[in-house]
């Protein structure tokens, strides 16, 4: 098995509106859709669609949404031996508003996701000892995520979202790669905002000081920046391609994480800037289509061979 995901599975309820509402304002939406989401499942499906062998450790509700989600994961080729439906629990849901410009705001109600715990790590020991890459997020209990990271001996990626203002040092130290977007990095480091490369470099340094190993910050249309644990003074920017029309940014970060795990498993000898550049390309594809998992490409949509393709990178 190449990619193991320990994390959330959430059903999306998506309203498309001209713009996002102001505080206390009611807007009339022009379209409504449901979809399969949750950062964990999104990242797992993103990797699976690119061709990775994947497994998911998650909790769903004992309801029709949980039944449907389990079948959906199977159809995506995900190993669901350790994805469990919990009695007397509801499947997690997300209320999402998407503007015409592609911006979004999201509220999640975790439901069964809050039942994911350390025992689930122990039950899936065979996966923790055999998989190449582990992906975790923070839509399930932090203690459970920490347990999973500490139990895994391979390369682990922690997508620290939703961000914590006071992130436990153990959590920062336990992941091989710590990945957040610009707003999450700003919250965690106490920065007012991160809107340019110089500010992102400062955030990279701060996250390292806080205990993180290799740090990646995604910057939307600017691509991503990173610093490796073994080269603490080398800060690198990997630009993204220009997208002419952004339709929906929901799930773009998850497309990036899933793709990064895929390229790290598929091309373990490639430089990190190559793996990140390819992941940025996948995320850029996803923002051109509506929905979350529905916007993720498969191998027929986009094929990237890191043995022959080169991605630009620049020192900050």
Helices and strands as residue ranges (DSSP letters): E 3-6, E 10-16, E 31-37, H 39-50, E 54-61, H 64-75, E 78-79, E 83-86, E 92-98, E 104-109, G 111-115, H 118-123, H 125-130, E 133-136, H 142-151, E 155-159, H 169-174, E 177-181, H 182-189, H 197-209, E 214-218, G 220-222, E 224-228, E 231-238, H 252-266, H 272-286, G 293-295, E 314-315
